Amino acid sequence: MRDVNRTGILIVIIMGTIMAGIDSSIVNISLPVMSRQFNCTLDEIEWVITVYMLSFSVLMPLTNWLKNRIGFFNLYLSAISIFTIGSLMCALSDNLPSLLAARVIQALGGGAMAPTSMAIISYVFPSRIRGTVLGWWGLGNLVGPAIGPTLGGILTEKFGWPSIFYINLPIGILTVYMAFRYLGILRKQPKIKLPFDLAGFTTLTIFLVCLQYGIAKAERVGLGSPQIIVTLSIAFAAFIAFIVIDKRVKTPIIDLHLFENYSFVSCILVTISRAAALFGGLFLMPFLLQEQMGYSEGMSGLLILPNSVFMAALMPFAGKWSDKHGSREISLMGILLLAISMFLFARLDTHSSMQSVIITMTIRGLGMGLLLAPLNSATLSSVRPEEVTMASSISTLMQQVGGALGIAMLAIITQATYNDNILAGVSNMRAHHLALREGFHISMVILLVTLIPAWFMPRRNVVLQEADKHIDT
């Protein structure tokens, strides 16, 4: 692949990542407007988010099978095209059911983008520079979610909610064009017609859908609700069935033998707990800044800016560091800084200065910047070349599940803490602050516990010579 335009390939992948990232954060701000137009309740309109989340996770386990069946080029091109078509259908929806159906289609494209992107990076770029490349790709992961809320607010106010989906069309069309121009080399990848593990896919899908639906609804109706107990019981039964089935299948939808690789398992455990702590902490942050400290929505967004700036500045550096020195030490430092930031968030109250908020956000950004690229690099380096697509699918899926678990867990814990304080006679404002503090403390503990599996991450990122052989020839 000496004549490959690797810069062009990376740009194409980043463009798709940015498009999916914008969509992950742009929709929330438009929900009230959609609710009024469709004349539906809050519970009903939140399905616009929930149905995307559920559908998003369904396609991830299919990525490895599809890669073997149709190749990276066709898979990535299909993901971008389906996402773009789904976005157009969302914009043209004139009622809630049609919007939900369009969101399912959109999510099926979006669900394949991240694992396919990571796998393409592993396939195209030599492992000696993979951490650096993942750092730049990680910047694309940040841009979308960072600009999504602001962009969504402006578009919805000026042009109406359909514009938040129309914005994907020019990006999607340009990405498809550039994919034909720069990803053509991926057409040479050999295709393998493997049998489809229908039983494994079905049981895994039931598990993922029931688990995420159950934990999402548990925030409102409580873990003890019969509805939640039944849903989570079905999820548990489906998970057991999936393990039993896929242990006996020659070409399983998820290769369970990967979990015999201790380095890979340590990376996945870090991914799950990191997502649980950070997604949960992110869920609590607006309540702290706006309801406790009295900042407006606009000022809250500006105060989060140091987090994004330092994260973006450090990611390429951290990726290059992991290429030269390995991922373990820098990941440990990142996790420790994130734990410190959660402790500092718990100390903030109505009397805290803006400078204290900025310092805390800066420490959080430094931690995120030091952790993300090295963790992704270590995950891909811990498996054999032919296992990379499967590994990246599992990693992305576990991040999704870990984030959902973190949000639900902290929502339940903070609500219970709030109720206990109200019953004890504490004022409403004070009870709310104590509940948020408890949530940040829980996030800090999760991150400190994450140091244990992080210690077992590979000390050095293994340079897989056989993986680089097809790249350098």
N, C-alpha and C positions, 0 to 999 in steps of 0.2 A: 504493500500500500504506500509506496514511496511518493506517488504522484497525487495522493489524496489531499484535498484542501481541508485540513483539519479545522482551521479557523471557521470556514464556511459551515462545516458540519456542526460545530459548537454553537454558532449563531442560530442555526435552524432549530436546534434542540432548546436553546434558551428562549427563543420566540414562542415555541409551543408551551414551555413551562410558564412564561409570563402570562400568556393568555389564560391558561388554567388557573393560575394564581390569582389573577384579577377577579375571575368569576367566583373564587372561593370566598372572597370578602366583599364583593360589590353588591351582592343581592340583599344582605341583611338590612341595609339602610333604606331599601325601597319597600320593605314588607308592609309598613303602615299604609303606604299609598296603594299597594296592590289590594290590601284588605278592604280599603274603602271602595275601590273600583269594583271588586268582585262581591262586595257585601257579605263578607265571611268573618268568622271569629278569629281571634289570635291563635287558638289551637289549630284551626283549619289552615290558616295561611302559613304556619310554621312547617307544614308538610312540604312547602317549597324547598326548605332547607333539608328536612329529614329524608325525603325521598331521594334527593341528590346524594346524600351521605350513604344511604343504604345501597343504591345502585352503583355508586362509585367503587365500593369495596367488592362488588360481585365480580367485576372483570379482572381485578388484579391477579387472582390465582390462575386465570386463563393465559396470562401473558407468556409464560414459558412454552406452553403447548402451541399457542398461535405463532410464536417466533419460529418454532421448528416447522410448523405447517406452512406458513406463508412468507416467512422471512422478516427481518427487521424493517426493510424498506416498505413493504406493503402494510405491515402492522402499524408503523408510525404514521404513514400517510392516511391509513384508514382511521386511526384515532383522531388525527387533526380534522379530517373531513367530517366524521360523525359528530364531533364536538361543534364544528362550525354550523352544520345543518341543524343540529339540536338547538343552537343559539338562535338561529333564524326562526325556528318553530316556536321557541319561547317568546320571541318578540311579537310574533303574529297571533299568539294565544288571546282569545277573547273571553275565556272563563277559566276557573280554577282547575277543573279536570284536564283540560287540554294543556294548560301550563305544566301540570304535574307530569303528564305523559311526555311532554317535550323535555322536561328536566331529567327524566329517566334516560332518554336518548342522549342528551348532552353528557350525562354522567358516565355512560358506557364508553364514550370517547375519552373523557377526562381521566377515567380510572386506569387507562393503559399508558398514559403519557409519562408519568414519573418513573415507573419501573422500566419501561422501554428506553427512556432517556438514559438512565443509569447504565443499563445493559449495553446500549450503543457506545457510550463513553468507554466502557470496559473493553468492548470489541475493537474500537478504532484507535484508542490512545494507549501507548505503552504504559505499563504499570509504574514505571519510574517517574512519570509525570502525572499520574492519574489523580493524586490528591490535589495538585494545583488546578487541574481542569475541573474537578468536582467543586473546588472553591469558587471558580468563576461561574459554574452552573448554579451553585448555591445562591449567587447574587441574583440570578434570574428568578430563583424561588422566592427571594425577598421582595423584588420590585412589585410583583403582582399584588400580593396581600398588603403591601405598604401603601400603594396608591389607590387600591380598590375602594375603600370607604369614601375618600375625598372625591374621587372620580364619580362614584355612584351618586353621591349627594348632589354634585353639580349637574350631572346628566338628568337625574330624576326631576330636579327643580326646573331646569330649563326646557327639557324635551319630553318628559314623561318617563315612566319606568321601562317601557320597551327599549329605550335607547341604551340601557345597561347591557342588553343582549346584542343589539345591533353593533356595538363597539367591537364585538368579537369577529364580525364578518371581514373587515379589511385585514385584520391581523391574521385570521385563518387562511384567507385566500393568498396573502403574501407568503405565509409559511409553507403552503402547499407548493407554490411556485418555486420557492427556494429549496424545498425538499427534492423536487425533480432535478434541480440544478446541482446540488451538492451531495445528496445522499445516494446518488446512482451507484456508487461503489458497493453499497450494501446489497445490491441485487445479485452480486456474485456469491453471497452467502448460500451454502447448500441447504436445501429444504428436506425435511424428514417427515414422512407421513406416519406419525405415531397414532395409535388408537386413542380414542378419547375416553377418559375416566369419568363416565357419566355418574355413576353411583357416588364416587368421591366428591365430584363437583356439586352434586345435589345436596349431599349432607353438609358439606362445608358452607354452601350458600345459606342453607337453613340456619346453621349455627351463627354465621356472621349477621344475617338479617335479624334474627331473634335477639341476639346479644345486644346489638346496637340499638334496636328498637326498644328493648327492655330497659336498658340503662338510660336512654333518652327520656322515656316516659316516667321512670322512677323519680326523676327530679320533681315531678308534679304530684304523682299519686302515692309516692312512698314505696320503699322496698317491700313492705309487708302486704301490699295490695295483692289480691288474688290474681289479677291480670298480670302483674309483674312476675309473681311466683310461677305461674303457668308458662309464661313466655321464656323465662330464664331456664326453667326445667326442660322445655323443648330444646333450647339452645345447648344445654349440657348433654342431653341424650343424643342430639345430632353430632356433637363433637366426639363423643365416645364412638358412635357408629362410624364417623369419618376415619378415626384412627384405626379401628379394626379393619375397615375396608381397604384403606391405602397401604396398610402393612402387607397385604396379600396381592396387591396389583403390581404388575411389572413396570407400567408407565403411569405412576400416580400423578394426580393434578398438583399435589405438593409432595416433594420428596422428603419424607420424614427422616431419612438417613442424614440429612443436613444437620439435624439436631443432635447427632452424635459427635459433631465437630465442636469442641469446647470453645474455640476462638470465635466461631460464628455465633454460638449460643450467647456468649458474653456480650457480643455486639448487639444482638437482638434484645437482650434484657436491658441493656443501657438505652436502646431505642424506645422500648415500651415505657420504662420508668421516667425517662427524660420527657417523653411526650405527655405522660400523665401529669407530671409536675408543672410543665410549662404551659400546656393548654389550659390546665386548671387555674394556674396563676394569671394567665391572660384573661380568663373569664372573670376573675375577681377585680382586676385592675381598674376598669372603668367605674365600678361601684366605689372604690377607694378614692379615686381622683375627683369624681363628680359629686357623689352623695355625701362623702365624709369631708373632703377638703374644699369643696365648693367651686372647683374649676369648671368652666364651660366645656362643651363638647369640642369646640375648636382648640381651646387651650390644652385640653387633655391630649389631643392629637399632637400638638407641638411638643408637649412634655415627653411623649413617647419617642420623639424624633432622635434623641441621643442614643437610644437603644438600637434603632435601625442603622444610624450612621456608623457607630463603632462595630456593630455586627458586620456590616458591609465592608468596612475597611479591613477587618481582620481575617475574613474568610479566605481570600487568596493567599495571604501570608500563612495562615494555619494549614492550608492545603499543601503549600510548598514545604513547610516544616515537616509535615507528616511524611512527605515523599523522602526527605533526607534522614529523618531521625525516628520515624515510626509514629503511630497514633496514640499510644497509651498515655505517655506523660502529659501531652498537650490536652488530651481529652479529660484526664483527671483534673488538670488545672481549670478547664472550662466548667466542669461540673461543680467544683468547689466554689468558683466565682458565682455561679448561678445560685448555689445554696446560700451564699452570703447575701446576694441580692434579695432572696426571699425573706431572710431574717430582717434586712433593712426595711423591706416593704411592711413587715409586721410592726415595725417601730413607728411608722409614719402615722400622724393623726392630724387633727384640725390645727394644731399649733406648729406643725412642721413647716419649714421654709421651702420655697421653690428650689433653692439650691440643694436641699436634701433629696428632693424628688429627682433632680437631674443627676446627682451623684449615683443614686440607686439605679436609675435607668442606664447610666453609663456602665456600671458594673455588670448589669444584666446583659447589655450588648456585647461587652468584652467576653463574657462567659459563652454566649451563643456563638460568637465569631470563632472562638477557640475550639468549640466542640463539633459543630455540624459537619464540616468538610472532612476532618480526620475520622469521625465516626463512619461516614459513608465510605471513605477510602478503606478503612480497616474491615468493614463488612464485605466489600468486594474482594479484598486481598486475602480473606480468610478461606475462600472456597476455590475450587478448580475452575478453569475457564468455562467449561461446559455447564457449570452450575451457577454462573453469574446472574443470568436472567431470573432463574428461580429465586436466588438469594435476594436480588433487588426487589422482586415482587413481594416476598415475605417481609422484608424490611419496611417497605411502604405500607403494606397492610397492617403490620404491627404498630406502626406510628399512628395510623388511623384509629385502630382499636384502643391503643393506649391513650390517645387524646380524648376519645369519647368517654373512656372510663374515668380519666382525670377530672373532666368537667362534671360528670354526674356525681362522682364521689365527693368533690369539694362542694358542689351545690347542696347535697344532702347533709354533709357535715356542718356547713355554715348555717343552714336553715335550722338544724337541730340545736346548734349552739345559741342561735338567736332566740329560739323558743324557750330554751332553758333559762336564759338571762331575763327574758320578759316575765316568766313565771316567778323568778326570784326578785322581781320588783325593780329591775334595772330599767332606766329610761330607754326609749326606743332608739335614739341616736347612739347611746353608749352600747346597747345590745348589738346593734348593727356593726359597730366598730370592733367589738370583741369577737363577733362571728367572722369578720374578714381577717382579723389577726390570727384566729385559729386556722383558717384556710391557708394562709401564707406559711404558718408554722408546719402544717402537714406537708405542704409542697417542699419546704426546706428539708424535712425528715426524709421524704422520698428521694430527694437528690443526694443526701448524705449516704443513704443506703445504696444508691446507684454507684457509689465509689467502689463497692465490693465487686460487682461484675466487671466494672471498668478496669480494675486491677488485673483481671485475667484476659483483657484484650491483648492482641499480639504486640510484643514490645517493638517489633519492627514490622513494617508492611512488607509482606513477602513479595519479592519480585519474581513473578511466575514467568520463567523464560519461555515455556511452551506457549503461554498466552501471547507473548510479544513476538513469537516467531512469525505468525501470519501477518502481524502488523508491520514488521520491518522488511518484509520481503515483497 
